Structure formats: structure tokens, C-alpha cells
Amino acid sequence: MQVRAVSKHLPISSQKLRLVIDQVRGMYASEASVVLAHMPHKGADLARKTLESAIANAENNFELSRQDLIIRTIVADEGVSLKRVKAGARGRYKPRVKRTSHLTIVLEEREG
């Protein structure tokens, strides 16, 4: 049984989010939640919220135990980019790209 949770338009670049999610890939879901809670990165909090949502989906919708869940796949894809400008020196402007990302977490019940 696979359970899925998706968070879209997270206000962080996918590159920064991948640094965080690479630390918890393949871990037990409850253990990964504790690891993410103690990481000082912004992406760790965003990933933890999505992971807790996936765990809640598994418990409430499919009646699975929290201790039996393993992170099967965790992926951070690029979202839309907001293009903004900021005033620069001598009447010029400097482009700013505010990147977003989409986070997908798939949990699976441990076999055996």
C-alpha cells in the first residue's frame, strides 16, 4: 500500500529543498520526522509538514500504523518562478527570480 502527499508552490528553491530531503530518503517515517524537526533549515520545516500530512493520510484513510511506514520516494521538483525587478544603480534595474518548488512524498508500508 502506498500513500502520497504533495505540497505545491513552496517558497524555496528545489535545489535547497533537495539538500534537506536527501538526508531522510529511505528512512522510517517517524524517524525522518524527528530528524527534520531538529534540522535548522527552512526546507526541513516544509518537508516535515508534508511528511506529517502523508503520515496522517496513511493513518486516517488507510488505517496503517505510523511505525510501519517507510519513505518510498521523496522528490522536489521545480515550481513556477516569479520574475521581479529591483532598482539598481544609475537608473538600471536588477532582475530577481523567486523560485518555488513542489514536494512529493510517497510512503509505503514495511513488509514483514
N, C-alpha and C positions, 0 to 999 in steps of 0.2 A: 504494500500500500504506500503510495507516495502522496505527500501533502505539500502544497505550494503556497507561497506568499510573495506578493510583488509590491514594491514601493516605487512609484514613478516620480519624476521631476524632483529628485533630491538635490538640494542646493550645494553640491560638492562635485568636483570633477571625478570622473570614473577612475582616473589614474590614482588619485589619493584614496579613493574607496577601495581599490584593489589591494593596496598595501595593507589595509586592515583585514579584509576578508581572506587573504591568503594565509593568515595566521590561524584561522579556525576551520579551514576546509577539511572535511573528513572527520571532524570531532563529533562526540556526542553532543546533542543539542543543549542539554542542561549545563554541561561543562563549558561549551562555547559561550553561553550566555554569561557565565561568571567571568570568563576571560575578557569578553567585550566590555563588561561593566567596569573593569579595572584598567582599561587602556585609556590613555589621556587624549586620544584623537577624536575629532569631531565625527569622523566616519564611523567610529566604533559605536557611538550612541545611536546613530541612524541605523546601523546594521543590527544592533541589539534589539531595537524596537521592531524591526521587520522579522527577526528571528522569534521574538516573543509572540508576534502575530501568527507565525507559522505553527508554533507550538500550541497556541490556543485553538487554531483551526483543527489541529490533529486531535486535541483532547475533546473539544466540543462537538465537532462534526463527525468524527470517525471513531471516537472513544478509544484512542490509543494512549498508552502510558508515556509520560514525559521522559522516563528513564530509558525507554526502548528506542528513542528517536536518534537517528544519525543524520548529519548533514550530507545529503547525497550530492547535490550540486549547489554552488553559490556563485553567482555571476553578476558583475557590474558592467552594464552597457552604457554607452553614451546616450544622453538625452538631448533635448533641444538646447541650443546655445543662444543666450540673449546677447545681442550686439548693442553695446552702449558706447558713448563717447565721453571723454573728459577733456576739459580745456587744457591746452598745453602752452608752452612759451611762445611769445611773439604772434599771438592770434591763431595758432595752429590748434589742432585737436589730436588727441591720442585715443585710438580705439581700445575698447575694453571688451573682452569676451567673457561673459559669466556663464560658465558651463554647468550643466545639470547631468544627472545620471539616473539610470533605472537599475534597481537591485532586485534580483530574483533568487529566492531561496527554495530549494526542494528538499524536504525531509523524507526519510524512509524509515520504516520500522526495522529494527535489528532482527536478523533471522536467528532462530535457535533459542 
